[in-house]
Amino acid sequence: MADGVKIYPWCENTAANLAHDAPEMILAAEQLKGFVLAMAAIHNKTGNYIGKIVIRGGRKDWHVVATDPAAMHIELGHRLSGNRGHGKADRTVGRRTEIRNGGQWVQGLHIMRNAAIAMRRVHV
């Protein structure tokens, strides 16, 4: 250790715990939730999704979480149920659907990702 400075192993956890309790951390989570709500409001079928976006405190940080059971499918996309595509090649069917791997695929809305990108652009 240079100049007699000694760093104790428990300092890292203490610093993380102090940051977790800082009002700025909660404020940042609230701001991100606002961006998520704004991104979700753009889409016409996300009413239930919007009502299930919450902030949860983790051990060391805060999380903006979509608790809707369909959140993963809304965010990342999903196969259209009951559709097998009948062997058609990959192609676009509608604005948000396409034939992919022999089935009709609904594209994800990427609400969380887009909100994080938008928040980062505002705060840079």
C-alpha positions in Angstrom: 0.0 0.0 0.0 1.4 3.4 -1.0 1.8 6.1 1.6 0.6 3.9 4.5 -3.0 3.8 3.1 -4.8 0.6 4.1 -8.1 -0.5 2.6 -10.3 -2.8 4.6 -12.3 -5.5 2.7 -15.6 -4.4 4.3 -15.3 -0.9 2.9 -16.7 -1.8 -0.5 -19.9 -3.2 1.0 -20.2 -0.2 3.3 -19.8 2.2 0.4 -22.4 0.3 -1.6 -24.9 0.4 1.3 -24.4 4.1 1.8 -25.1 4.7 -1.9 -28.2 2.5 -1.8 -29.7 4.7 0.9 -28.9 8.0 -0.8 -31.9 10.0 -2.0 -30.2 10.5 -5.4 -30.4 6.7 -6.0 -34.1 6.6 -5.4 -34.6 9.8 -7.5 -32.7 8.1 -10.4 -35.0 5.0 -10.2 -38.0 7.3 -10.1 -36.7 9.1 -13.2 -36.1 5.9 -15.0 -39.6 4.7 -14.1 -41.0 7.9 -15.7 -39.1 7.2 -18.9 -40.4 3.6 -18.9 -44.0 4.9 -18.4 -43.6 7.4 -21.2 -42.2 4.7 -23.6 -45.0 2.3 -22.7 -47.7 5.0 -23.2 -46.7 5.3 -26.9 -48.1 1.8 -27.5 -51.8 1.1 -27.6 -51.9 -2.3 -25.9 -49.7 -1.7 -22.8 -52.4 -0.5 -20.3 -51.9 -3.5 -18.0 -48.2 -3.3 -18.4 -48.0 0.3 -17.4 -49.9 -0.4 -14.2 -47.4 -3.1 -13.2 -44.2 -1.2 -13.4 -42.7 -0.8 -9.9 -39.5 0.2 -8.2 -37.9 -2.4 -5.9 -35.0 -1.9 -3.6 -32.3 -4.5 -3.9 -29.5 -5.2 -1.4 -27.2 -2.6 -3.1 -29.3 -0.8 -5.6 -32.8 0.0 -7.0 -34.6 -1.8 -9.8 -37.3 -0.6 -12.1 -39.3 -3.8 -12.8 -42.2 -4.8 -15.0 -44.2 -7.3 -12.9 -46.8 -8.1 -15.7 -46.7 -11.8 -16.4 -46.3 -11.0 -20.1 -43.5 -8.5 -19.5 -40.8 -10.6 -21.2 -42.9 -11.3 -24.2 -43.8 -7.6 -24.5 -40.2 -6.5 -24.2 -38.5 -9.1 -26.3 -41.2 -10.5 -28.6 -42.9 -13.8 -29.0 -44.3 -16.4 -31.4 -47.9 -15.7 -32.3 -49.8 -18.5 -30.5 -51.4 -21.2 -32.7 -49.5 -20.1 -35.8 -47.1 -22.4 -37.5 -46.4 -20.4 -40.7 -46.9 -23.4 -43.0 -43.3 -23.5 -44.2 -43.2 -19.9 -45.6 -39.8 -18.2 -45.8 -38.9 -15.4 -43.5 -40.8 -12.2 -44.4 -42.6 -9.3 -43.0 -46.4 -9.8 -42.5 -47.5 -6.6 -40.7 -46.0 -3.6 -39.0 -44.9 -5.6 -35.9 -45.2 -9.2 -37.1 -43.1 -11.3 -39.5 -42.7 -14.9 -40.5 -39.6 -16.3 -38.8 -38.4 -19.9 -38.6 -41.8 -21.2 -40.0 -44.0 -19.3 -37.5 -45.4 -15.8 -37.1 -43.3 -13.7 -34.8 -44.5 -10.6 -33.0 -41.6 -8.2 -32.5 -40.8 -6.9 -29.0 -41.5 -3.3 -28.0 -38.1 -2.9 -26.1 -39.7 -0.5 -23.7 -37.1 -0.9 -20.9 -34.2 -0.7 -23.3 -35.5 2.4 -25.0 -36.3 4.1 -21.7 -32.7 3.4 -20.5 -31.3 4.8 -23.8 -33.5 7.9 -23.6 -32.6 8.6 -20.0 -28.9 8.3 -20.7 -29.2 10.8 -23.6 -31.0 13.3 -21.4 -28.4 13.0 -18.6 -25.2 13.1 -20.7 
